[in-house]
Amino acid sequence: MIQKILKTDSDITSLILRITLAVVMFPHGAQKVLGWYGGYGFSGTYAFLTGAGFPGFLVILLFIAEFLGPIGLLSGLLTRVAAAGIGIAMTVAILPHAEHGFFMNWAGSQKGEGFEFHLLMVAISLALVIKGGGKLSVDGAISKK
């Protein structure tokens, strides 16, 4: 089972997707867990999300996916697991954003953000779940042994 999770090729496309997803997602996780980039940090975000009705264990899984997932992606360690976690989190995030339509709120002319960003994150995550970590990944180094 672990061999299937780690197996990958040496494709540069997976490397590009992996690094892009990590760089874009890490600040979101750091907002939630560390309070960086204007975020509320662990306790503030936890209180907000559980107060909104999300079970505490799901909030913890979200923190793991959005904070530790990008770290795993940067190194290519457990790429499929990290990408799956991020993909699930972004799929759930589509729901509250769908009421604002498809497009992001670039002009500030709508009440909230659309879901186009989340859809892109889901697609990148799905590609990594299918392909694996690719070139320069710890998964690739481990699976070759």
C-alpha positions as a printed NumPy array, in Angstrom:
array([[  0.   ,   0.   ,   0.   ],
       [  2.705,   2.49 ,   0.958],
       [  4.52 ,   1.686,  -2.299],
       [  1.42 ,   2.739,  -4.287],
       [  1.242,   6.009,  -2.361],
       [  4.928,   6.808,  -2.951],
       [  5.292,   5.557,  -6.544],
       [  5.963,   8.315,  -9.041],
       [  7.802,   9.043, -12.251],
       [ 10.447,  11.711, -12.807],
       [  8.134,  14.087, -14.667],
       [  8.933,  17.795, -14.324],
       [  5.227,  18.631, -14.704],
       [  4.493,  17.064, -11.324],
       [  7.344,  19.077,  -9.802],
       [  5.883,  22.311, -11.194],
       [  2.373,  21.488,  -9.95 ],
       [  3.701,  20.375,  -6.56 ],
       [  5.714,  23.547,  -5.938],
       [  2.931,  25.807,  -7.223],
       [  0.313,  24.192,  -4.993],
       [  2.652,  24.367,  -1.986],
       [  3.572,  28.03 ,  -2.491],
       [ -0.04 ,  29.104,  -2.995],
       [ -1.497,  27.02 ,  -0.154],
       [  1.13 ,  27.562,   2.55 ],
       [  0.127,  31.167,   3.359],
       [ -3.478,  30.038,   3.864],
       [ -2.376,  27.374,   6.324],
       [  0.002,  29.802,   8.046],
       [ -2.882,  32.257,   8.511],
       [ -4.961,  29.594,  10.21 ],
       [ -2.268,  27.925,  12.317],
       [  0.295,  30.647,  13.032],
       [ -1.654,  33.868,  12.591],
       [  0.702,  35.008,   9.819],
       [ -0.435,  37.171,   6.886],
       [ -3.264,  38.732,   8.866],
       [ -4.742,  35.427,  10.03 ],
       [ -6.355,  34.655,  13.376],
       [ -3.976,  31.86 ,  14.352],
       [ -4.813,  28.448,  15.702],
       [ -7.166,  29.346,  18.547],
       [ -8.955,  32.162,  16.726],
       [ -9.537,  30.147,  13.567],
       [-10.504,  27.045,  15.547],
       [-13.056,  29.029,  17.564],
       [-14.484,  30.647,  14.422],
       [-14.836,  27.405,  12.461],
       [-16.233,  25.34 ,  15.33 ],
       [-18.589,  28.227,  16.105],
       [-19.735,  28.05 ,  12.482],
       [-20.699,  24.415,  13.049],
       [-17.681,  22.474,  11.845],
       [-16.702,  19.569,  14.13 ],
       [-13.404,  20.152,  15.918],
       [-11.684,  17.093,  14.468],
       [-12.469,  18.313,  10.92 ],
       [-10.987,  21.711,  11.739],
       [ -7.805,  19.982,  12.932],
       [ -7.699,  17.975,   9.688],
       [ -8.084,  21.243,   7.772],
       [ -5.14 ,  22.731,   9.671],
       [ -3.045,  19.644,   8.876],
       [ -4.015,  19.747,   5.185],
       [ -3.393,  23.473,   4.708],
       [ -0.295,  23.837,   6.898],
       [  1.57 ,  20.52 ,   6.82 ],
       [  0.348,  19.578,   3.331],
       [  2.344,  22.328,   1.587],
       [  5.449,  21.4  ,   3.57 ],
       [  5.091,  17.81 ,   2.361],
       [  4.527,  19.046,  -1.185],
       [  7.659,  21.194,  -1.181],
       [  9.796,  18.169,  -0.409],
       [  7.647,  15.737,  -2.336],
       [  7.022,  13.638,   0.784],
       [  3.658,  11.85 ,   0.777],
       [  2.639,  13.968,  -2.212],
       [ -0.574,  12.06 ,  -2.887],
       [ -1.698,  12.311,   0.747],
       [ -0.896,  16.028,   0.967],
       [ -2.573,  16.779,  -2.359],
       [ -5.663,  14.75 ,  -1.413],
       [ -6.013,  16.693,   1.84 ],
       [ -5.728,  20.032,   0.082],
       [ -8.106,  18.89 ,  -2.656],
       [-10.741,  17.851,  -0.129],
       [-10.363,  21.114,   1.802],
       [-10.751,  23.15 ,  -1.396],
       [-13.752,  21.092,  -2.509],
       [-15.477,  21.893,   0.779],
       [-14.465,  25.555,   0.404],
       [-16.269,  25.754,  -2.94 ],
       [-19.638,  25.44 ,  -1.191],
       [-19.713,  28.775,   0.679],
       [-18.076,  30.565,  -2.246],
       [-20.525,  29.245,  -4.868],
       [-23.196,  31.695,  -3.717],
       [-20.955,  34.498,  -5.002],
       [-20.635,  32.987,  -8.467],
       [-17.665,  31.69 , -10.387],
       [-15.331,  34.688, -10.557],
       [-13.031,  36.096,  -7.897],
       [-13.924,  39.579,  -6.716],
       [-11.079,  41.395,  -8.468],
       [-12.978,  44.677,  -8.82 ],
       [-14.592,  44.608,  -5.379],
       [-18.019,  44.753,  -6.983],
       [-19.601,  41.731,  -5.279],
       [-20.159,  40.726,  -1.647],
       [-17.683,  37.83 ,  -1.644],
       [-15.28 ,  35.748,  -3.675],
       [-16.326,  33.231,  -6.307],
       [-14.995,  29.689,  -6.483],
       [-12.642,  29.775,  -9.502],
       [ -9.526,  29.732,  -7.266],
       [-10.797,  26.739,  -5.334],
       [-11.598,  24.855,  -8.524],
       [ -8.048,  25.368,  -9.791],
       [ -6.642,  24.109,  -6.49 ],
       [ -8.86 ,  21.006,  -6.691],
       [ -7.668,  20.315, -10.253],
       [ -3.98 ,  20.684,  -9.342],
       [ -4.507,  18.46 ,  -6.303],
       [ -6.239,  15.81 ,  -8.377],
       [ -3.408,  15.808, -10.932],
       [ -0.887,  15.233,  -8.122],
       [ -2.981,  12.464,  -6.566],
       [ -2.98 ,  10.725,  -9.951],
       [  0.654,  11.388, -10.967],
       [  2.55 ,  11.561,  -7.689],
       [  5.405,  13.866,  -6.747],
       [  7.481,  13.594,  -9.919],
       [ 11.012,  14.879, -10.32 ],
       [ 13.063,  15.765,  -7.213],
       [ 10.555,  14.257,  -4.786],
       [ 11.32 ,  12.339,  -1.618],
       [  8.576,   9.92 ,  -2.711],
       [ 10.545,   9.145,  -5.864],
       [ 13.781,   8.614,  -3.956],
       [ 12.096,   6.281,  -1.454],
       [ 10.14 ,   4.293,  -4.044],
       [ 13.282,   3.615,  -6.108],
       [ 14.899,   1.805,  -3.172]])
